[in-house]
Amino acid sequence: MVMAGTSQATLINRGGGLIYDTVLSITWLQDANYAQTSGYDADGLMTWDEAVAWADQLVYGGYNDWRLPKTLPVNGSSYDYNYAVDGSTDVGFNISAPGSVYEGSTGSELAYMYYNNLGNLGYVDFDGNEPQLGWGFQHTGPFENVQAYFDSYYWSGTVSALDPDRAWAFRFDSGFQGSGHGKNYDYYAWPVRDGDVGAAAVPIPGAVWLLGSGLAGIGLLGRRKRRVRG
């Protein structure tokens, strides 16, 4: 059991490669690049349409209702597409992070995982200084194969309201979230499903992670396009 900070989210290992998030009330695959591990894709990189289709047809742990993580407005009502480093908008760093404008917002499931569940820091701090000390994917929690090298985006299942040919995505190397990603880019996919796969299970010692929200950060790294298919 690991604790940090004062506000805790709980990740419960339900066994069989399934991790339940008690705050978001969703179950994550423990393997964050299962598309590659399973042999479905050579490197796990897929276009948005391919990633959505894979999650939709995935059967794992006896469940067939998997999806890509959601990206909903951090303020709970409407998207703000302006870039910010204090978590006040939906594009930038520290979205939902401890100390941010909308601290603890569950709108972006990927951002919540990075900043709140795992307590990682963005590349830039709240004052726009970069890089901030301790930034990056330093804390992995119970997960494995999280792709967190330079420019390693994960697809969200949410399409940009500004352009139907683009979708939201999140970088696990720096904590950046953006909306202007063409669906033909090749990014990673981390499926989730709504609810708890083992609500009646009692977690054993070492199977529960209480991860605090005492860490905060913001950041910006130079972005480049991944390889594009077609």
FENJOCOR-V244994 format. One line per field, one symbol per residue. ss: DSSP state (a for helix, b for strand, c for the rest). psi: psi as a letter, one per 40 degrees, with the letter a starting at -180 (. if undefined). burial: b if it has 9 or more other C-alpha atoms within 8 Angstrom, else e. A space follows every 10 residues. Layout:
BEGIN
ss = ???
psi = ???
burial = ???
END
This chain:
BEGIN
ss = cccccccbbb bbbbbccbbb bccccbbbbc bccaaaaccc cccccbcaaa aaaaaaaccb ccbcccbccc bccccccccc ccbbcccccc bbcccccccc cccccccbaa aaaaaaaccc bccbcccccb cccccbcccc cccbcccccc ccbbbbbbbc cccccbbbbb bcccccbbbb bbccbcbbcc cbbbcccccc cccccccbbb bbcccccccc cccccccbcc
psi = hhihadhiih hhheiffhhh hddefihihd hefddddeed ideehiiddd ddddddehhh feiefiiiii gihdeediih eihieeeeae haifheihei dfhehedhdd dddddddefi iidiadeehi iiheiagdhe aeiifhhfih fgihiiehih edheeiiiih hedefhhief hheeihiihg iiihihefde ihhiheehhh hifeiiiiih ihiiiiihh.
burial = eebbbeebbb bbbbeebbbb bbeebbbbbb bbbbbbeeee beebbbbbbe bbeebbebbe eeebebbbbb bbbbbeeebe eeebbbbbbb bbbbbbbbeb ebbbbbbbbb bbbbbbbbbb bbbbbbebbb bbeebbbeeb eebeebbbee bbbbbbbbbb eeeeebbbbb bbbbbbbbbe bebbbbbbbb bbbeebeeee eebeeebbbb bbbbbbbbbb eeeeeeeeee
END
